[in-house]
Amino acid sequence: MVIAHRGASAYAPENTLAAFDLALQMGACQLELDVQLTADEHIVVLHDETVNRTTNAGGLVISYTLAALKDLDAGSWFGTQFIGERIPTLEEVLKRYKGRVHFHIEIKGQSPNLSSRTADLIRQYGMQDQVTITSFQKERLEEMRSYAPEFPTAWLVVAARKSVIAQARELGVSQLCPLANLVTSKLVARIHDEGFLVRAWGVKTEKLMHKVVQAGADGMTVNFPDKLITYMESHKLQWQ
């Protein structure tokens, strides 16, 4: 799985339509994105709990209404060619790319209604088979497994120790997602033996990208999907 991490985020501002459009232009057909809830309970695509790093403003996402967030510039921090890029809503993203990609939606933040509202929106658009729900937070995955058991889920972890694998079995997740630096062929085999797909995160370099592929992982999130696609094709390896 070639999963464009927050879009083609090495080349365009993360979690924006510009980054997602570019990932598709590069040939990616899987997108990873993060969701947060606004003060008026709209779901927006944004990684951090604050807007400080990726906009021209500051403060907690949960303190903003959607209208106020839409006034922020989410592109100029990355480059002048992206001035005026806006924070998209999850609904905008689902509508724009429905039927074109598979989404890996990471549940972020602490908002108690975020998991259920995300599931409701996906169901509204009939996209249950086009989405995998991910999170570092075990409780978020428990919420989703309880509220929307039809969605495949993926647990983002650092190290996939035996205790973590046992908890993943209890959670009923489809994928276990270890930090790329710790991915080895032995680890992949062990996780596969337990019945999970292996999807790595934190792939910062091409060298690490190569290592994850060679270890036999099922996929990874990358900021540079074009480079992973090129590598897979040059080695005559299948990808999706």
C-alpha positions in Angstrom: 0.0 0.0 0.0 1.5 3.3 -1.1 -0.3 5.7 1.3 0.3 9.4 0.7 1.0 10.8 4.2 -1.2 13.9 4.7 -1.1 13.9 0.9 2.1 14.5 -1.0 3.3 16.5 2.0 6.9 16.6 0.9 5.9 18.9 -2.0 2.7 20.7 -0.8 1.2 21.8 2.6 0.1 18.8 4.5 -3.6 17.9 4.8 -4.7 20.4 2.1 -6.5 19.8 -1.2 -3.3 20.9 -2.9 -1.4 18.0 -1.2 -4.1 15.5 -1.9 -4.5 16.5 -5.6 -0.8 16.2 -6.1 -0.6 12.8 -4.6 -3.3 11.6 -7.1 -1.4 13.2 -9.9 1.7 11.2 -8.8 -0.3 8.0 -9.1 -1.2 7.4 -5.5 -4.6 5.9 -4.8 -4.5 5.8 -1.0 -4.5 9.0 1.2 -3.8 9.4 4.9 -5.2 12.3 6.7 -6.0 13.5 10.3 -9.2 14.8 11.7 -10.1 17.2 14.5 -13.4 18.7 15.7 -14.2 22.4 15.7 -16.0 24.4 18.4 -19.2 24.0 16.5 -18.5 20.3 15.9 -17.5 20.2 12.3 -14.8 17.7 11.3 -11.8 19.4 9.8 -8.6 17.8 8.3 -5.7 18.9 10.4 -3.0 17.1 12.3 -2.1 19.2 15.3 -4.4 20.2 18.2 -3.4 23.8 17.5 -3.3 25.8 14.3 0.1 27.3 15.1 2.3 25.2 13.0 0.4 25.1 9.7 -1.6 28.3 9.5 -1.0 32.1 9.9 -2.8 32.1 13.3 -2.6 30.4 16.8 -4.8 28.6 19.3 -6.6 25.3 19.7 -8.6 23.9 16.9 -11.4 23.1 19.3 -11.6 26.9 20.1 -12.4 27.9 16.5 -15.7 27.7 14.7 -15.5 26.3 11.2 -16.1 29.7 9.7 -13.2 31.1 11.7 -10.9 28.3 10.6 -11.9 28.8 7.0 -10.5 32.3 7.2 -7.0 31.1 8.0 -4.2 30.6 5.5 -3.0 27.0 5.6 -0.5 27.2 2.8 1.8 30.2 3.1 3.9 28.5 5.8 5.0 26.0 3.2 5.6 28.2 0.3 4.4 31.4 -1.4 2.8 29.4 -4.2 0.3 28.0 -1.7 -0.9 31.3 -0.2 -4.6 31.1 0.4 -4.8 27.3 0.7 -7.5 26.5 3.2 -8.1 23.9 5.9 -10.6 21.4 4.3 -13.4 19.7 6.1 -13.6 15.9 6.0 -16.9 16.2 4.1 -15.2 18.3 1.3 -12.4 15.7 1.0 -14.8 12.7 0.9 -16.9 14.4 -1.7 -13.9 15.4 -3.8 -12.2 12.0 -3.9 -15.1 9.5 -3.5 -14.5 6.5 -5.7 -11.0 7.5 -6.5 -8.9 6.6 -3.4 -8.9 4.6 -0.2 -8.7 6.8 2.9 -6.7 6.2 6.0 -8.4 8.5 8.5 -6.5 9.1 11.8 -8.7 10.1 14.7 -6.9 12.9 16.7 -7.5 15.2 19.6 -9.7 14.6 22.7 -13.2 15.5 21.5 -15.6 12.9 22.8 -17.8 12.9 19.7 -15.1 12.8 17.0 -15.2 9.0 16.4 -19.0 8.7 16.1 -19.3 11.9 14.0 -16.6 10.7 11.6 -18.3 7.3 11.3 -21.7 9.0 10.6 -20.2 11.2 7.9 -18.5 8.2 6.1 -21.8 6.3 6.3 -23.7 9.3 5.0 -21.6 9.1 1.8 -21.7 5.3 1.6 -18.0 5.0 1.8 -17.6 2.3 4.4 -15.5 0.2 2.0 -13.2 3.0 1.1 -12.0 3.9 4.6 -9.6 2.5 7.2 -9.8 4.2 10.6 -6.5 4.7 12.4 -5.3 6.1 15.7 -2.5 6.0 18.3 -5.2 6.2 20.9 -6.5 2.8 21.9 -9.7 4.3 23.3 -10.5 5.9 19.9 -10.3 2.5 18.2 -12.4 1.0 21.0 -15.0 3.7 20.3 -15.0 3.0 16.6 -15.1 -0.8 16.9 -18.1 -0.4 19.2 -19.9 2.3 17.2 -19.0 1.3 13.6 -17.7 -2.3 13.6 -18.0 -2.5 9.8 -14.9 -0.2 9.4 -11.4 -1.8 9.3 -9.2 -0.3 11.9 -5.4 0.2 12.3 -3.5 0.8 15.6 -0.5 3.1 15.3 2.2 2.0 17.8 5.9 2.5 18.3 7.0 -1.0 19.0 4.9 -4.1 18.3 5.8 -6.0 21.4 4.0 -9.2 22.5 1.8 -7.3 24.9 0.8 -4.8 22.1 0.0 -7.7 19.7 -2.2 -9.2 22.4 -4.1 -5.9 22.9 -4.5 -5.6 19.1 -6.2 -9.0 19.1 -8.6 -7.8 21.8 -9.3 -4.6 19.9 -10.1 -6.5 16.7 -8.0 -4.3 14.5 -7.0 -5.2 10.9 -3.7 -3.6 10.8 -0.8 -3.1 13.2 1.3 -0.1 12.4 4.8 0.0 13.9 7.4 2.8 13.6 9.4 2.2 10.4 12.8 2.3 12.1 11.8 -0.8 14.1 10.4 -2.8 11.1 12.3 -6.0 10.3 11.5 -9.1 8.4 11.3 -11.0 11.7 8.8 -8.5 13.1 6.7 -8.5 9.9 6.5 -12.3 10.0 5.5 -12.4 13.6 2.7 -9.8 13.1 1.5 -11.7 9.9 1.4 -14.9 11.9 -1.0 -13.2 14.3 -3.3 -12.3 11.3 -2.6 -8.6 11.0 -1.4 -6.5 8.0 1.7 -4.5 8.7 1.7 -0.8 7.8 4.7 1.3 8.8 4.7 5.0 9.7 7.5 7.5 10.2 9.3 6.8 6.9 11.6 9.9 6.7 14.1 8.8 4.1 14.2 6.7 0.9 16.7 4.4 2.5 14.2 3.6 5.3 11.5 3.3 2.6 13.5 0.6 0.9 14.1 -1.2 4.2 10.4 -1.4 4.9 9.6 -2.8 1.5 12.4 -5.4 1.8 11.2 -6.4 5.2 7.9 -7.5 3.6 5.6 -4.9 5.1 2.1 -4.5 3.5 2.4 -0.8 3.2 3.6 2.5 4.6 2.7 6.2 4.8 5.2 8.3 2.9 5.4 12.1 2.3 6.9 11.3 -1.2 4.6 8.8 -2.8 6.1 9.3 -6.2 9.4 7.9 -5.0 7.8 4.8 -3.5 5.8 4.2 -6.7 9.0 4.6 -8.8 10.9 2.1 -6.5 8.1 -0.4 -6.6 7.8 -0.3 -10.4 11.6 -0.4 -11.0 11.7 -3.6 -8.9 8.6 -5.0 -10.6 6.7 -5.2 -7.3 3.0 -4.9 -7.0 1.5 -1.9 -5.2 -1.8 -0.3 -4.6 
